[in-house]
Amino acid sequence: MVLRINDVAPNLVLKTNQANIHLHDFIGESWAVLFSHPKDFTPVCTTEFGAVAQLAGEWAKRRTKVIGLSVDGVDEHDQWISDIEIFSGAEVTFPIVADESLEVSKALGMLPAEAYLPDGRTADDSASVRTVFIFSPDKKLQLTMAYPMSVGRNFAEILRVLDALQLTYDQPLATPANWIKGQDVIVALSLSDEAAVAKFGKIDIKLSYLRTTKMPIQKSALL
């Protein structure tokens, strides 16, 4: 299965180091970030888990839950967490999926159906399990980012796109290139000039098809 933008996430049973949970129950009424890894005790992944732990306050501000995934078992996860916390100086409080069966990785389209973990495997055997998924409260996929093993994820960028997704969620708005929170946003083409002015108060017409407005003030429940 290939999961595409706006597809409803499969309601998978997730075996984690904290409890077994259904994905939809985990998301609940929140936003959710699932970030996946090909193996425990690998250097780049350790830095990434540490970065997510250090950003606990930022996820909370955005009413966003985070969950990691690695294709190792719960025992390995529990041991690895100690290394992550030593390296990052932050407590790992979020769950980590133990995807030894590869069921989740295959269901989310990170591995082909015939993939398996051979004896003596290395991270190369599951190298494509390096994806970030962002889900909205309606359980729909809003964004994916796939990374190679050699490149650490930029979590400042993940926070930036999360801000943009939350701002434009069910709103006739979009964000321009390199947008960061607080900057002007783009008015959707679905609104006429008159309707845009009525809704947002003032618009700046750059081109007939490119109109901007000040970023609306958001409800505190989102940001």
ABEGO torsion letter per residue (X at the ends): XBBBBGBBBBBBBBBBAABBBBAAAAAEABBBBBBBBABBGBAAAAAAAAAAAAAAAAAAAAGBBBBBBBABBAAAAAAAAAAAAAAAGBBBABBBBBBAAGAAAAAAGABBAABBBBBGBBAAAAAABBBBBBBBAAGBBABBBBBBAABBBBAAAAAAAAAAAAAABGBBBBBBBGBBBGBBBBBBAABBAAAAAAAAGBBBBABAABBBBBBBBBBAAAX
